[in-house]
């Protein structure tokens, strides 16, 4: 069953790249903070690179002014996420989180089978807003769509 509004973010270890690959626990990301976490099916893929991540890069300061941290998640490795961050001019402070084995994504119940497209198991396209690790807003895209998980949609949902 997929995570729902009111549920706590599951405890998991993800990776990010900072002077090499660094492990980070979800408690460190979410505890005592307001966080928008958005997930993309894959780094360097068309919609993810042309719209999803760029929207959050563009609106990053608007989230920060509201005291909200921003994190991007993909079932990719930390090296790929780091290269993608450089390619997309991701600002310092926007977390680029690697869920290489999809363990965290599966614990959210938001995995997607992309084997028909040569992608293997990936994460669905979604965005959630959490306060102190509790989900307050959750927007999961229908397959092939990009409407409800954009930076603009999340800012609008947060009022």
C-alpha positions as CSV (number, residue, x, y, z in Angstrom):
1,X,0.0,0.0,0.0
2,X,1.3,3.4,-0.9
3,X,2.1,6.0,1.7
4,X,-0.8,8.4,2.5
5,X,-1.3,11.8,4.0
6,X,-0.8,11.5,7.7
7,X,1.7,8.7,7.5
8,X,5.3,9.0,8.7
9,X,8.1,8.9,6.2
10,X,9.7,5.4,6.6
11,X,13.2,5.2,8.0
12,X,15.7,4.5,5.3
13,X,19.2,5.2,4.1
14,X,19.8,7.1,0.9
15,X,22.9,8.4,-0.7
16,X,24.0,11.8,-2.0
17,X,27.3,13.1,-3.4
18,X,29.3,15.5,-1.4
19,X,33.1,15.0,-1.5
20,X,32.2,11.4,-2.5
21,X,29.2,9.3,-1.9
22,X,27.7,10.0,1.5
23,X,24.9,8.0,3.2
24,X,22.1,10.0,4.7
25,X,19.2,8.7,6.8
26,X,15.6,9.9,6.2
27,X,15.5,11.2,9.8
28,X,18.3,13.6,9.0
29,X,16.4,14.9,6.0
30,X,12.9,15.2,7.5
31,X,13.1,15.4,11.3
32,X,12.1,18.8,12.6
33,X,11.9,20.2,9.1
34,X,9.5,21.2,6.4
35,X,10.5,19.3,3.2
36,X,9.2,18.9,-0.3
37,X,10.4,15.6,-1.8
38,X,9.8,15.1,-5.4
39,X,10.6,11.9,-7.3
40,X,11.5,11.4,-10.9
41,X,11.6,8.1,-12.9
42,X,15.2,8.7,-13.9
43,X,17.9,11.3,-14.1
44,X,18.6,12.6,-17.6
45,X,15.2,11.3,-18.9
46,X,13.2,13.8,-21.1
47,X,10.4,15.1,-18.8
48,X,12.6,14.9,-15.7
49,X,15.4,16.9,-17.4
50,X,13.2,19.4,-19.4
51,X,10.5,20.1,-16.8
52,X,10.4,18.4,-13.4
53,X,13.9,19.2,-12.0
54,X,14.2,22.6,-13.8
55,X,10.9,23.7,-12.2
56,X,12.2,23.0,-8.7
57,X,15.6,24.7,-9.5
58,X,13.7,27.8,-10.8
59,X,11.4,27.9,-7.8
60,X,14.0,26.8,-5.2
61,X,14.2,30.3,-3.6
62,X,10.4,30.5,-3.2
63,X,10.4,27.2,-1.2
64,X,13.4,28.4,0.9
65,X,11.7,31.7,1.7
66,X,8.8,29.6,3.2
67,X,11.3,27.6,5.3
68,X,10.9,24.5,3.1
69,X,13.8,22.3,2.1
70,X,13.7,20.7,-1.3
71,X,14.9,17.2,-2.2
72,X,14.9,15.3,-5.5
73,X,14.7,11.5,-5.4
74,X,15.5,8.9,-8.1
75,X,16.2,5.2,-8.3
76,X,19.7,6.0,-9.7
77,X,23.1,6.0,-8.1
78,X,24.7,9.0,-6.4
79,X,27.3,9.4,-9.2
80,X,24.4,9.8,-11.8
81,X,22.5,12.2,-9.5
82,X,25.7,14.3,-9.0
83,X,26.3,14.5,-12.8
84,X,22.7,15.4,-13.4
85,X,22.8,18.1,-10.7
86,X,25.8,19.6,-12.4
87,X,24.1,19.4,-15.8
88,X,21.0,21.1,-14.5
89,X,22.8,23.8,-12.4
90,X,21.1,22.6,-9.2
91,X,21.7,25.1,-6.4
92,X,23.5,24.3,-3.2
93,X,21.0,23.1,-0.7
94,X,18.7,21.2,-3.1
95,X,19.2,17.6,-2.1
96,X,19.8,15.2,-4.9
97,X,19.0,11.8,-3.3
98,X,19.9,8.5,-4.8
99,X,17.8,5.4,-4.0
100,X,20.0,3.1,-6.0
101,X,18.3,-0.1,-5.1
102,X,14.8,1.4,-4.9
103,X,14.5,0.3,-1.2
104,X,13.1,3.6,0.0
105,X,10.8,4.0,-3.0
106,X,9.4,0.5,-2.4
107,X,8.9,1.3,1.3
108,X,6.8,4.3,0.1
109,X,4.8,2.0,-2.1
110,X,5.5,4.3,-5.1
111,X,7.7,2.0,-7.2
112,X,7.1,1.7,-11.0
113,X,7.9,-1.2,-13.2
114,X,9.7,0.3,-16.2
115,X,11.1,-2.9,-17.7
116,X,9.0,-2.5,-20.8
117,X,11.1,0.6,-21.5
118,X,14.4,-0.9,-20.5
119,X,14.4,1.0,-17.1
120,X,13.8,-1.8,-14.6
121,X,12.2,-0.8,-11.3
122,X,12.0,2.9,-10.8
123,X,10.0,5.4,-8.8
124,X,6.7,6.9,-9.9
125,X,6.7,10.6,-10.6
126,X,5.4,12.3,-7.4
127,X,5.9,15.1,-5.0
128,X,5.1,15.2,-1.3
129,X,5.3,17.7,1.5
130,X,6.2,16.6,5.0
131,X,6.5,18.4,8.3
132,X,8.7,16.7,10.9
133,X,8.5,13.5,8.8
134,X,4.7,13.4,8.5
135,X,3.2,13.6,5.1
136,X,0.9,16.6,4.8
137,X,0.4,16.6,0.9
138,X,0.9,13.9,-1.6
139,X,0.6,14.3,-5.4
140,X,1.3,11.1,-7.4
141,X,1.2,11.4,-11.2
142,X,-0.9,9.2,-13.4
143,X,1.4,7.1,-15.8
144,X,3.0,9.3,-18.4
145,X,1.6,12.6,-17.0
146,X,3.3,15.6,-15.5
147,X,0.6,17.8,-13.9
148,X,0.4,17.5,-10.1
149,X,4.0,17.1,-9.0
150,X,5.6,20.2,-10.5
151,X,7.1,22.9,-8.4
152,X,4.3,25.2,-9.4
153,X,1.6,22.7,-8.3
154,X,3.3,22.1,-5.0
155,X,3.6,25.9,-4.3
156,X,-0.1,26.3,-5.2
157,X,-1.0,23.4,-2.9
158,X,0.9,24.9,0.0
159,X,-1.0,28.2,-0.5
